[in-house]
Amino acid sequence: EEEEEEEYRSAEMAITEEEELRVRVLELLRRKTRECDELAGAVEHAREVGMDPSDERLVKAEASLAKRYAEVEEIAGLAQRLGLAEEEEDGQEEEEDVEEGE
C-alpha cells in the first residue's frame, strides 16, 4: 500500500513538472516571438525611411533578426513535441510573419 502511494505521488510530481515545463516553454515562445516581431518592425521601418542596406546597424539588426527567428522556430518545435502547438501547414504562417517584417 505504501509503495502504491509513493508511485502515485511520483506520478503526480511528474505531471506537475511536465505542466510547469509546458508553461515555461509557452511563455518563452511568447516572449521570443514578441522580441522578434519588435525587431522585424524596426528593420522594416529602417528600410522604409531609406536607411542604406549596407549600414552596419541595419546589417547587425538583420543578422540578429535571423538568429531570433531561428530561436523561435526551435522553441516552436519543442512546443510541438510537447503537444502544445498544432503543426502549421508547411510552416507558412510563421515564415510570412517574419518576411513581412524584414
Contacts in CASP RR format, 6 or more apart in sequence:
PFRMAT RR
TARGET T0000
AUTHOR 0000-0000-0000
METHOD contacts of the structure
MODEL  1
EEEEEEEYRSAEMAITEEEELRVRVLELLRRKTRECDELAGAVEHAREVG
MDPSDERLVKAEASLAKRYAEVEEIAGLAQRLGLAEEEEDGQEEEEDVEE
GE
21 82 0 8 1.000
22 82 0 8 1.000
22 84 0 8 1.000
25 75 0 8 1.000
25 78 0 8 1.000
25 79 0 8 1.000
25 82 0 8 1.000
25 84 0 8 1.000
26 79 0 8 1.000
26 84 0 8 1.000
28 75 0 8 1.000
29 72 0 8 1.000
29 75 0 8 1.000
29 76 0 8 1.000
29 79 0 8 1.000
32 68 0 8 1.000
32 71 0 8 1.000
32 72 0 8 1.000
32 75 0 8 1.000
33 72 0 8 1.000
35 68 0 8 1.000
36 65 0 8 1.000
36 68 0 8 1.000
36 69 0 8 1.000
36 71 0 8 1.000
36 72 0 8 1.000
36 98 0 8 1.000
37 97 0 8 1.000
37 101 0 8 1.000
39 61 0 8 1.000
39 64 0 8 1.000
39 65 0 8 1.000
39 68 0 8 1.000
40 65 0 8 1.000
40 97 0 8 1.000
40 98 0 8 1.000
40 100 0 8 1.000
40 101 0 8 1.000
40 102 0 8 1.000
41 101 0 8 1.000
42 61 0 8 1.000
43 58 0 8 1.000
43 61 0 8 1.000
43 62 0 8 1.000
43 65 0 8 1.000
43 101 0 8 1.000
43 102 0 8 1.000
44 100 0 8 1.000
44 101 0 8 1.000
44 102 0 8 1.000
46 55 0 8 1.000
46 57 0 8 1.000
46 58 0 8 1.000
46 61 0 8 1.000
47 53 0 8 1.000
47 58 0 8 1.000
51 57 0 8 1.000
51 58 0 8 1.000
52 58 0 8 1.000
53 59 0 8 1.000
62 102 0 8 1.000
65 98 0 8 1.000
65 102 0 8 1.000
69 98 0 8 1.000
72 94 0 8 1.000
73 94 0 8 1.000
76 85 0 8 1.000
76 94 0 8 1.000
77 85 0 8 1.000
79 85 0 8 1.000
80 86 0 8 1.000
80 87 0 8 1.000
88 94 0 8 1.000
END
